[in-house]
């Protein structure tokens, strides 16, 4: 028998992986959408705030630019650069000559702020510096994304906390659902194992709260019902075949094969010391067949079987060996006088004739008895009983007990 090995996975593992995959996909998509929307909203807010801030700075530096007060101008730029998220500020005059500049500390080219600066604040806010409609120069401001970085850090931290909480809830949910499902599946597995081990096809799968499992139970129960009917039919047929193999079709008594099985059993058990074999053969049965026909002869054999069986103890065994020959195994014989009594009773059961239609048929039989304690083997016992039966045919009482003259006490 070739056994194929397959890589199996538990239902718990499948549930966990599928739920984690769905969760990871959902979390990734939602996070990407949330961050994207937040980024665009922050960009709009930052641009608006930077424009408002630039207008305020422009108003404040206007007098200093008009009077070319670079000291005051640098102080104002440094003040705003320190308080607000501004990467750099530059003031130039009408001839594009730099009057003042303020720059924050440069960040690493690989930092998140540097990356976001290039995305959100790559272009400056440029405002003209005017007084009484006269042009005095320009204010150039580059914003930075420090506040956006702080916001993103908080978002990421919040998302991690939310991820861990949702993941814990998901694992608990998967575990709870798995336990509930296993609780529903366990009766199915237990019932199936019981049916497999005990071959008890009368069992049925219990009702399930889960519709899909109930559908499976229904199908299995219908299958079990068919199997049970087929099993009962097979048992009935096997019983019939067994009965036919061990019984005579005419008299329904055990046949020769069944008789030999019982005889061998006696010689293999303690019954050997207290048993006897009776060979019975009908007298003048050929004459009955010739005079009244074979149907009448069959009726005589059936009647003999019924009358002999009616005289026996339930523990005794009677069989038809074939033709008009019968054999009886008597158990628990403790005295040879008991055998005389049994033979007399069996002979007397043939005193009344058989009525076959309007015909009255008289019949009788001879009985040869052999005791198992005197036989060395089943064959020896059969030979002794057969010889005793032929001796019985010559006696008026028509029975003969072999060994009766040797020892009267069993």
NUSEGU-163342 format. One record per residue (C-alpha): residue number from 1; chain; x negated, y negated, z negated. Coordinates in nm, 4 decimals, decimal comma. Each point is the difference from the previous one (the first is absolute). Layout:
MARGU  nr kette        u        v        w
MARGU NUM     A        X        Y        Z
...
//
This chain:
MARGU  nr kette        u        v        w
MARGU   1     A   0,0000   0,0000   0,0000
MARGU   2     A  -0,1493  -0,3345   0,1059
MARGU   3     A   0,0608  -0,2922  -0,2339
MARGU   4     A  -0,0305  -0,3485   0,1440
MARGU   5     A  -0,1209  -0,2720  -0,2325
MARGU   6     A   0,1455  -0,3456   0,0431
MARGU   7     A  -0,1011  -0,3272  -0,1641
MARGU   8     A   0,3010  -0,0725  -0,2149
MARGU   9     A   0,0865  -0,3274  -0,1686
MARGU  10     A   0,2207  -0,0515  -0,3007
MARGU  11     A   0,3241  -0,1902   0,0355
MARGU  12     A  -0,1221  -0,2331  -0,2731
MARGU  13     A  -0,3086  -0,0899   0,2053
MARGU  14     A   0,2048  -0,0531   0,3158
MARGU  15     A   0,2420  -0,2294  -0,1832
MARGU  16     A  -0,2846  -0,1938  -0,1581
MARGU  17     A  -0,1864  -0,0483   0,3279
MARGU  18     A   0,3095  -0,0994   0,1944
MARGU  19     A   0,1129  -0,2464  -0,2665
MARGU  20     A  -0,3489  -0,1471  -0,0322
MARGU  21     A  -0,0253  -0,0356   0,3773
MARGU  22     A   0,3359  -0,1786   0,0181
MARGU  23     A  -0,0950  -0,2169  -0,2969
MARGU  24     A  -0,3415  -0,0877   0,1452
MARGU  25     A   0,1497  -0,0898   0,3376
MARGU  26     A   0,2799  -0,2050  -0,1557
MARGU  27     A  -0,2345  -0,1735  -0,2432
MARGU  28     A  -0,2525  -0,0806   0,2741
MARGU  29     A   0,2623  -0,1428   0,2371
MARGU  30     A   0,1715  -0,2019  -0,2744
MARGU  31     A  -0,3344  -0,1272  -0,1314
MARGU  32     A  -0,1134  -0,1038   0,3481
MARGU  33     A   0,3282  -0,1798   0,0662
MARGU  34     A  -0,0018  -0,1665  -0,3415
MARGU  35     A  -0,3616  -0,1153   0,0309
MARGU  36     A   0,0553  -0,1236   0,3558
MARGU  37     A   0,3120  -0,1974  -0,0913
MARGU  38     A  -0,1702  -0,1349  -0,3125
MARGU  39     A  -0,3071  -0,0981   0,1984
MARGU  40     A   0,1996  -0,1934   0,2578
MARGU  41     A   0,2053  -0,1663  -0,2721
MARGU  42     A  -0,3148  -0,0969  -0,1893
MARGU  43     A  -0,1591  -0,1263   0,3198
MARGU  44     A   0,2947  -0,2287   0,0638
MARGU  45     A   0,0016  -0,1153  -0,3609
MARGU  46     A  -0,3783  -0,0538  -0,0009
MARGU  47     A   0,0110  -0,1995   0,3247
MARGU  48     A   0,2790  -0,2163  -0,1352
MARGU  49     A  -0,1791  -0,0519  -0,3307
MARGU  50     A  -0,3280  -0,0806   0,1765
MARGU  51     A   0,1699  -0,2590   0,2205
MARGU  52     A   0,1634  -0,1654  -0,3014
MARGU  53     A  -0,3297   0,0052  -0,1877
MARGU  54     A  -0,1813  -0,1415   0,3006
MARGU  55     A   0,2478  -0,2904   0,0220
MARGU  56     A  -0,0549  -0,0753  -0,3704
MARGU  57     A  -0,3798   0,0087   0,0398
MARGU  58     A   0,0238  -0,2148   0,3097
MARGU  59     A   0,1947  -0,2667  -0,1878
MARGU  60     A  -0,2449  -0,0005  -0,2897
MARGU  61     A  -0,3198  -0,0238   0,2028
MARGU  62     A   0,1299  -0,2672   0,2342
MARGU  63     A  -0,1299  -0,3010  -0,2029
MARGU  64     A  -0,3391   0,1644  -0,0467
MARGU  65     A  -0,0276   0,0628   0,3731
MARGU  66     A   0,1060  -0,3546   0,0883
MARGU  67     A  -0,2692  -0,1469  -0,2311
MARGU  68     A  -0,2522   0,2788   0,0847
MARGU  69     A  -0,0294   0,0931  -0,3672
MARGU  70     A  -0,1673   0,3373   0,0418
MARGU  71     A  -0,0579   0,0504  -0,3723
MARGU  72     A   0,3712  -0,0252  -0,0803
MARGU  73     A   0,0791   0,2004   0,3071
MARGU  74     A  -0,2241   0,2900  -0,1076
MARGU  75     A   0,1429  -0,0082  -0,3522
MARGU  76     A   0,3567   0,0231   0,1333
MARGU  77     A  -0,0863   0,2899   0,2321
MARGU  78     A  -0,1861   0,1855  -0,2741
MARGU  79     A   0,2951  -0,0466  -0,2374
MARGU  80     A   0,2494   0,1434   0,2467
MARGU  81     A  -0,2372   0,2753   0,1058
MARGU  82     A  -0,0321   0,1074  -0,3609
MARGU  83     A   0,3737  -0,0039  -0,0765
MARGU  84     A   0,1498   0,1418   0,3198
MARGU  85     A  -0,0675   0,2975   0,2304
MARGU  86     A  -0,2012  -0,1907   0,2596
MARGU  87     A  -0,2968   0,1572   0,1753
MARGU  88     A  -0,1462  -0,3257   0,1308
MARGU  89     A   0,0884  -0,3686   0,0537
MARGU  90     A  -0,1715  -0,2456   0,2311
MARGU  91     A   0,0567  -0,3716   0,0653
MARGU  92     A  -0,1356  -0,1615   0,3186
MARGU  93     A   0,0228  -0,3598   0,1107
MARGU  94     A   0,1269  -0,1333   0,3280
MARGU  95     A  -0,3393   0,0751   0,1542
MARGU  96     A   0,0095   0,3660  -0,1120
MARGU  97     A  -0,2646  -0,0666  -0,2596
MARGU  98     A   0,0445   0,2059  -0,3178
MARGU  99     A   0,0799  -0,2150  -0,3009
MARGU 100     A   0,0567   0,2753  -0,2582
MARGU 101     A   0,0225   0,3794  -0,0323
MARGU 102     A   0,1022   0,2446  -0,2704
MARGU 103     A  -0,0430   0,3756   0,0373
MARGU 104     A   0,0855   0,2833  -0,2397
MARGU 105     A  -0,2431   0,2801  -0,0654
MARGU 106     A  -0,0160   0,2317   0,2997
MARGU 107     A   0,1440   0,3510  -0,0456
MARGU 108     A  -0,1516   0,3217   0,1305
MARGU 109     A   0,0672   0,0782   0,3626
MARGU 110     A   0,1412   0,3370  -0,1127
MARGU 111     A   0,2341  -0,1320  -0,2694
MARGU 112     A   0,3750   0,0065   0,0270
MARGU 113     A   0,0183  -0,3788  -0,0373
MARGU 114     A  -0,2412  -0,0515   0,2880
MARGU 115     A   0,2094   0,2352   0,2128
MARGU 116     A   0,3260  -0,1770  -0,0879
MARGU 117     A  -0,1602  -0,3442   0,0514
MARGU 118     A  -0,0742   0,0969   0,3559
MARGU 119     A   0,3578   0,1197   0,0494
MARGU 120     A   0,2048  -0,2673  -0,1778
MARGU 121     A  -0,2283  -0,3082  -0,0077
MARGU 122     A  -0,2197   0,0328   0,3027
MARGU 123     A   0,1175  -0,3368   0,1307
MARGU 124     A  -0,0241  -0,3288  -0,1984
MARGU 125     A   0,2568  -0,2645  -0,0796
MARGU 126     A  -0,1118  -0,3233   0,1693
MARGU 127     A   0,1543  -0,3332  -0,1043
MARGU 128     A  -0,0802  -0,3459   0,1349
MARGU 129     A  -0,0949  -0,2640  -0,2600
MARGU 130     A   0,1784  -0,3262   0,0846
MARGU 131     A   0,0635  -0,3321  -0,1727
MARGU 132     A   0,2400  -0,2523   0,1452
MARGU 133     A   0,0006   0,1960   0,3240
MARGU 134     A  -0,3780  -0,0175   0,0290
MARGU 135     A  -0,1921   0,3281   0,0411
MARGU 136     A  -0,2846   0,0554  -0,2493
MARGU 137     A  -0,0836   0,3652   0,0456
MARGU 138     A   0,1272   0,3580  -0,0709
MARGU 139     A   0,0486   0,2345  -0,2935
MARGU 140     A  -0,0802   0,3676   0,0830
MARGU 141     A   0,1090   0,2629  -0,2530
MARGU 142     A  -0,0416   0,3795   0,0053
MARGU 143     A   0,2152   0,1917  -0,2499
MARGU 144     A  -0,1026   0,3208  -0,1719
MARGU 145     A   0,1964   0,3143  -0,0885
MARGU 146     A  -0,0962   0,0339  -0,3664
MARGU 147     A   0,3619  -0,0248  -0,1145
MARGU 148     A   0,1019   0,2532   0,2667
MARGU 149     A  -0,2732   0,2361  -0,1197
MARGU 150     A   0,1278  -0,0330  -0,3568
MARGU 151     A   0,3516   0,0680   0,1232
MARGU 152     A  -0,1128   0,3045   0,1977
MARGU 153     A  -0,1918   0,1324  -0,2996
MARGU 154     A   0,3131  -0,0272  -0,2117
MARGU 155     A   0,2055   0,1639   0,2737
MARGU 156     A  -0,2481   0,2871   0,0319
MARGU 157     A  -0,0103   0,0470  -0,3765
MARGU 158     A   0,3802  -0,0017  -0,0153
MARGU 159     A   0,0184   0,2432   0,2910
MARGU 160     A  -0,2450   0,2379  -0,1693
MARGU 161     A   0,2029  -0,0076  -0,3213
MARGU 162     A   0,3192   0,0511   0,1987
MARGU 163     A  -0,1649   0,2781   0,1998
MARGU 164     A  -0,1030   0,1845  -0,3145
MARGU 165     A   0,3458  -0,0389  -0,1565
MARGU 166     A   0,1765   0,1159   0,3161
MARGU 167     A  -0,2483   0,2859   0,0427
MARGU 168     A   0,0591   0,1173  -0,3564
MARGU 169     A   0,3753  -0,0212   0,0546
MARGU 170     A  -0,0347   0,1842   0,3302
MARGU 171     A  -0,2027   0,2827  -0,1538
MARGU 172     A   0,2495   0,0287  -0,2838
MARGU 173     A   0,2848   0,0040   0,2508
MARGU 174     A  -0,1700   0,2684   0,2115
MARGU 175     A  -0,0715   0,2106  -0,3088
MARGU 176     A   0,3572  -0,0383  -0,1285
MARGU 177     A   0,1479   0,0820   0,3384
MARGU 178     A  -0,2323   0,2995   0,0351
MARGU 179     A   0,1037   0,1330  -0,3419
MARGU 180     A   0,3661  -0,0480   0,0876
MARGU 181     A  -0,0466   0,1747   0,3339
MARGU 182     A  -0,1951   0,2857  -0,1582
MARGU 183     A   0,2727   0,0358  -0,2618
MARGU 184     A   0,2490   0,0382   0,2855
MARGU 185     A  -0,2232   0,2379   0,1986
MARGU 186     A  -0,1000   0,2208  -0,2973
MARGU 187     A   0,3355   0,1897  -0,0168
MARGU 188     A  -0,0320   0,0775   0,3721
MARGU 189     A  -0,3526   0,1387  -0,0431
MARGU 190     A   0,0938   0,1955  -0,3146
MARGU 191     A   0,3058   0,1531   0,1672
MARGU 192     A  -0,1999   0,0873   0,3120
MARGU 193     A  -0,2711   0,1703  -0,2100
MARGU 194     A   0,2615   0,1970  -0,1933
MARGU 195     A   0,1667   0,1139   0,3209
MARGU 196     A  -0,3391   0,0965   0,1482
MARGU 197     A  -0,1180   0,1931  -0,3078
MARGU 198     A   0,3251   0,1666  -0,1036
MARGU 199     A   0,1609   0,0317   0,3464
MARGU 200     A   0,3157  -0,1338  -0,1624
MARGU 201     A   0,1863  -0,1370   0,3000
MARGU 202     A   0,3045  -0,0721  -0,2146
MARGU 203     A  -0,1689  -0,3106  -0,1416
MARGU 204     A   0,0910  -0,3410   0,1403
MARGU 205     A  -0,1815  -0,3325   0,0054
MARGU 206     A   0,1472  -0,2533  -0,2414
MARGU 207     A   0,1571  -0,3310   0,0979
MARGU 208     A  -0,2418  -0,2908   0,0493
MARGU 209     A   0,0553  -0,3716  -0,0500
MARGU 210     A  -0,2108  -0,0740   0,3096
MARGU 211     A   0,2050   0,0404   0,3166
MARGU 212     A  -0,2904   0,1263   0,2127
MARGU 213     A  -0,0892   0,2646  -0,2579
MARGU 214     A   0,3661   0,0933  -0,0308
MARGU 215     A   0,0128   0,0519   0,3776
MARGU 216     A  -0,3003   0,2348  -0,0333
MARGU 217     A   0,1692   0,1831  -0,2896
MARGU 218     A   0,3169   0,0407   0,2036
MARGU 219     A  -0,1913   0,1506   0,2936
MARGU 220     A  -0,1942   0,2332  -0,2330
MARGU 221     A   0,3187   0,1086  -0,1781
MARGU 222     A   0,1665   0,0815   0,3317
MARGU 223     A  -0,3101   0,1954   0,1006
MARGU 224     A  -0,0038   0,1843  -0,3339
MARGU 225     A   0,3656   0,0903   0,0414
MARGU 226     A  -0,0753   0,1558   0,3385
MARGU 227     A  -0,3077   0,1769  -0,1402
MARGU 228     A   0,2050   0,1302  -0,2932
MARGU 229     A   0,2692   0,1358   0,2324
MARGU 230     A  -0,2637   0,1637   0,2204
MARGU 231     A  -0,1768   0,1375  -0,3084
MARGU 232     A   0,3236   0,1454  -0,1338
MARGU 233     A   0,0726   0,1486   0,3407
MARGU 234     A  -0,3492   0,1510   0,0164
MARGU 235     A   0,0318   0,1368  -0,3525
MARGU 236     A   0,3343   0,1559   0,0885
MARGU 237     A  -0,1424   0,1496   0,3162
MARGU 238     A  -0,3080   0,1252  -0,1853
MARGU 239     A   0,2199   0,1547  -0,2681
MARGU 240     A   0,2026   0,1714   0,2706
MARGU 241     A  -0,3132   0,1249   0,1733
MARGU 242     A  -0,1488   0,1131  -0,3301
MARGU 243     A   0,3225   0,1805  -0,0874
MARGU 244     A   0,0102   0,1629   0,3432
MARGU 245     A  -0,3647   0,1047  -0,0336
MARGU 246     A   0,0600   0,1599  -0,3405
MARGU 247     A   0,3559   0,1332   0,0282
MARGU 248     A   0,1923   0,2557   0,1979
MARGU 249     A   0,2456  -0,1571   0,2442
MARGU 250     A   0,2732   0,2602  -0,0527
MARGU 251     A   0,0131   0,0338  -0,3783
MARGU 252     A  -0,1770  -0,3282  -0,0954
MARGU 253     A  -0,2182   0,2053  -0,2345
MARGU 254     A  -0,3787  -0,0504  -0,0123
MARGU 255     A  -0,1732   0,1852   0,2837
MARGU 256     A  -0,2935   0,2419   0,0056
MARGU 257     A  -0,2621  -0,2815   0,0084
MARGU 258     A   0,1516  -0,1719  -0,3034
MARGU 259     A   0,0195   0,3371  -0,1771
MARGU 260     A  -0,3723   0,0680   0,0476
MARGU 261     A  -0,0828  -0,3461  -0,1387
MARGU 262     A   0,1995   0,0755  -0,3161
MARGU 263     A  -0,1573   0,3426  -0,0311
MARGU 264     A  -0,3523  -0,1436   0,0229
MARGU 265     A   0,0909  -0,2561  -0,2621
MARGU 266     A   0,1053   0,2751  -0,2397
MARGU 267     A  -0,3324   0,1784   0,0367
MARGU 268     A  -0,1838  -0,3279  -0,0695
MARGU 269     A   0,1936  -0,0767  -0,3193
MARGU 270     A   0,1006   0,1493  -0,3330
MARGU 271     A   0,3264   0,1235   0,1578
MARGU 272     A  -0,1887   0,3025   0,1294
MARGU 273     A   0,0349   0,1792  -0,3354
MARGU 274     A   0,3802  -0,0345  -0,0136
MARGU 275     A   0,1331   0,0150   0,3561
MARGU 276     A   0,1439   0,2556   0,2360
MARGU 277     A   0,0670   0,0296   0,3722
MARGU 278     A   0,3277   0,1436   0,1296
MARGU 279     A   0,0184   0,1172   0,3606
MARGU 280     A   0,3617   0,0303   0,1206
MARGU 281     A   0,1057   0,1668   0,3215
MARGU 282     A   0,3597   0,0390   0,1219
MARGU 283     A   0,1269   0,3566   0,0375
MARGU 284     A   0,1405   0,0972   0,3415
MARGU 285     A  -0,0212  -0,3596   0,1287
MARGU 286     A  -0,0513   0,1255   0,3558
MARGU 287     A   0,3286   0,1877  -0,0247
MARGU 288     A   0,1786  -0,3226  -0,1062
MARGU 289     A  -0,1465  -0,1860   0,2973
MARGU 290     A   0,0926   0,2765   0,2414
MARGU 291     A   0,3540   0,0438  -0,1382
MARGU 292     A   0,1032  -0,3608  -0,0688
MARGU 293     A  -0,2400  -0,2070   0,2130
MARGU 294     A  -0,2936  -0,2273  -0,0738
MARGU 295     A   0,2196  -0,2850  -0,1271
MARGU 296     A   0,1387   0,2304  -0,2628
MARGU 297     A  -0,3552   0,1136  -0,0788
MARGU 298     A  -0,1043  -0,3647  -0,0445
MARGU 299     A   0,2948  -0,0558  -0,2338
MARGU 300     A  -0,1063   0,3031  -0,2042
MARGU 301     A  -0,3539  -0,1395  -0,0333
MARGU 302     A   0,1356  -0,3388  -0,1079
MARGU 303     A   0,2269   0,1652  -0,2524
MARGU 304     A  -0,2854   0,2106  -0,1382
MARGU 305     A  -0,2083  -0,3166  -0,0414
MARGU 306     A   0,2824  -0,1774  -0,1871
MARGU 307     A   0,0762   0,2947  -0,2308
MARGU 308     A  -0,3651   0,0701  -0,0801
MARGU 309     A  -0,0685  -0,3638  -0,0767
MARGU 310     A   0,3023  -0,0197  -0,2282
MARGU 311     A  -0,1482   0,2743  -0,2235
MARGU 312     A  -0,3393  -0,1600  -0,0466
MARGU 313     A  -0,1425  -0,2352  -0,2595
MARGU 314     A  -0,0816  -0,3548   0,1258
MARGU 315     A  -0,3707   0,0698  -0,0519
MARGU 316     A   0,0094   0,3080   0,2248
MARGU 317     A  -0,0845  -0,0180   0,3693
MARGU 318     A   0,1813   0,1702   0,2885
MARGU 319     A  -0,1003   0,0057   0,3664
MARGU 320     A   0,1045   0,1645   0,3221
MARGU 321     A  -0,3000   0,1736   0,1539
MARGU 322     A   0,1725   0,0740   0,3283
MARGU 323     A   0,2713   0,2278   0,1395
MARGU 324     A   0,1881   0,1542  -0,2935
MARGU 325     A  -0,2963  -0,0241  -0,2419
MARGU 326     A  -0,0002  -0,2246  -0,3054
MARGU 327     A  -0,2556  -0,0584  -0,2752
MARGU 328     A   0,0518  -0,1268  -0,3544
MARGU 329     A  -0,2660  -0,1190  -0,2435
MARGU 330     A   0,1136   0,0428  -0,3604
MARGU 331     A  -0,1828  -0,2023  -0,2656
MARGU 332     A  -0,0348   0,0442  -0,3736
MARGU 333     A   0,0642   0,3766  -0,0061
MARGU 334     A  -0,1011   0,1336  -0,3426
MARGU 335     A   0,1435   0,3568   0,0153
MARGU 336     A   0,0667   0,2484   0,2797
MARGU 337     A   0,3547   0,0486  -0,1279
MARGU 338     A   0,0624  -0,3549   0,1131
MARGU 339     A  -0,0869   0,1073   0,3540
MARGU 340     A   0,2482   0,2899  -0,0218
MARGU 341     A   0,2712  -0,2430  -0,1073
MARGU 342     A  -0,0865  -0,2432   0,2798
MARGU 343     A   0,0021   0,2747   0,2635
MARGU 344     A   0,3350   0,1277  -0,1233
MARGU 345     A   0,1543  -0,3484   0,0111
MARGU 346     A  -0,1343  -0,0608   0,3480
MARGU 347     A   0,1355   0,3336   0,1247
MARGU 348     A   0,3413  -0,0642  -0,1539
MARGU 349     A   0,0319  -0,3329   0,1813
MARGU 350     A   0,0438   0,2022   0,3215
MARGU 351     A   0,2923   0,2068  -0,1334
MARGU 352     A   0,2621  -0,2278   0,1518
MARGU 353     A   0,0301   0,0151   0,3808
MARGU 354     A  -0,0309  -0,2968   0,2341
MARGU 355     A   0,3045  -0,1119   0,1948
MARGU 356     A  -0,1013  -0,0997   0,3504
MARGU 357     A   0,3166  -0,1211   0,1619
MARGU 358     A   0,2462   0,2860  -0,0413
MARGU 359     A  -0,2797   0,2543  -0,0405
MARGU 360     A  -0,1182   0,1263  -0,3367
MARGU 361     A  -0,3738   0,0731   0,0031
MARGU 362     A  -0,1699   0,1895  -0,2804
MARGU 363     A  -0,3736  -0,0346  -0,0476
MARGU 364     A  -0,2729   0,0937  -0,2461
MARGU 365     A  -0,3768  -0,0340  -0,0366
MARGU 366     A  -0,2976   0,1720  -0,1557
MARGU 367     A  -0,2411  -0,1682  -0,2441
MARGU 368     A  -0,3677   0,0776  -0,0457
MARGU 369     A  -0,1737  -0,1585  -0,2997
MARGU 370     A  -0,3721  -0,0525  -0,0586
MARGU 371     A  -0,1468  -0,1752  -0,3034
MARGU 372     A  -0,2801  -0,2530   0,0509
MARGU 373     A  -0,1951   0,1230  -0,3026
MARGU 374     A  -0,0628   0,3329   0,1770
MARGU 375     A  -0,1088  -0,1576   0,3334
MARGU 376     A  -0,3554  -0,1007   0,0767
MARGU 377     A   0,1009  -0,2395   0,2766
MARGU 378     A   0,3090  -0,1445   0,1701
MARGU 379     A  -0,0389   0,2525   0,2814
MARGU 380     A  -0,0147   0,2837  -0,2506
MARGU 381     A   0,3173  -0,1308  -0,1680
MARGU 382     A   0,1839  -0,0203   0,3336
MARGU 383     A  -0,1041   0,3567   0,0894
MARGU 384     A   0,1198   0,1301  -0,3393
MARGU 385     A   0,3349  -0,1788   0,0331
MARGU 386     A   0,0481   0,1217   0,3574
MARGU 387     A  -0,0738   0,3615  -0,1001
MARGU 388     A   0,2362  -0,0316  -0,2962
MARGU 389     A   0,2745  -0,1306   0,2273
MARGU 390     A  -0,0275   0,3064   0,2286
MARGU 391     A   0,0166   0,2273  -0,3046
MARGU 392     A   0,3089  -0,1881  -0,1161
MARGU 393     A   0,1855   0,0852   0,3209
MARGU 394     A  -0,0127   0,3686  -0,1035
MARGU 395     A   0,1363  -0,0619  -0,3499
MARGU 396     A   0,3711  -0,0258  -0,0856
MARGU 397     A  -0,0464  -0,3280  -0,1917
MARGU 398     A  -0,1985  -0,1450   0,2968
MARGU 399     A  -0,2763  -0,1607  -0,2057
MARGU 400     A  -0,3424   0,1111  -0,1059
MARGU 401     A  -0,2550  -0,1710  -0,2287
MARGU 402     A  -0,3633   0,0829   0,0845
MARGU 403     A  -0,2153   0,0691  -0,3052
MARGU 404     A   0,3034   0,0510  -0,2239
MARGU 405     A  -0,1268   0,3446  -0,0917
MARGU 406     A  -0,3460  -0,1337  -0,0951
MARGU 407     A   0,0845  -0,2628  -0,2585
MARGU 408     A   0,3396  -0,1117  -0,1087
MARGU 409     A  -0,1256  -0,3103  -0,1883
MARGU 410     A  -0,1054  -0,3066   0,1949
//
